[in-house]
Amino acid sequence: MRYRVEQLAASCDVSVDTVRFYQSRGLLPQPEREGRVAWYDADHADRIRRIRELQTKGLTLAAIGRVLDGEMAPGDADLAAAVAVARGDDGQVATLTLDELASVSGVPASLIQAAEREGIAVGRRVDGEVRYSSADVEVVRTALKLLEFGLPVGELLSLARDADSALRALAVRAVDLFDAHVREPIRDTVGPDPGGARTAEAFEALLPAVTALIATHFRRVVLEEAERRLEL
């Protein structure tokens, strides 16, 4: 069956602009052309429905493209979705630009950019563009409070840089452990396709446990150091 773009959009319950957007992002193959008329087929329709399905799971368009092109194992799609959901688990939609974040929070955009350069992850990348949520507004407002209490900007950024370096090293080790002892054994046991849901479930259980462990330990260490200084 062949479709004009309007018919394709209607059959997939999307707009014509959405079809053209997917095509511009390389998610849809180019249609056949007869003169000035573009013709789409059932493969285009199936691909659009798959894109929509993956979007509802939380995958970015970049990740969806990798799944569709076979660059990501099918079983890893569920894990990628779990990671995407976890990154947005504050329940806030990241739509603010940098200038909008600066305006709402009262923190200069230049200071936010300086913090990001030093490793403070404020925004998140949404389809290639950095966007910020209302939760990010609270983060930068909190940082501003620290400055208002007299912490030097340079020292705060230096601390952020050191923290980023240490935490990234821990994150690499944590993900390596997950891959070696959870993801790969599940894949070897049940195969990549049915193993996707189990791997995602394991990730969803382990992520809060690991992050809570690290956060709790860091808080305790900071308090111990504060007590030690007071005893001097």
Salt bridges, closest charged atoms under 4 A:
GLU34 OE2 - ARG2 NH1 2.94
ASP41 OD1 - HIS44 ND1 2.95
ASP46 OD1 - ARG49 NH1 3.58
GLU53 OE2 - ARG50 NH1 3.17
ASP69 OD1 - ARG47 NH2 3.29
ASP76 OD2 - ARG183 NH2 2.56
ASP76 OD2 - ARG187 NH2 3.00
ASP78 OD1 - LYS57 NZ 3.07
ASP90 OD2 - ARG124 NH2 3.11
GLU118 OE1 - ARG161 NH1 2.46
GLU138 OE2 - ARG141 NH1 3.18
ASP164 OD1 - ARG168 NE 2.83
ASP179 OD1 - ARG183 NH1 3.15
GLU225 OE2 - ARG228 NH2 2.70
GLU225 OE2 - ARG229 NE 2.66
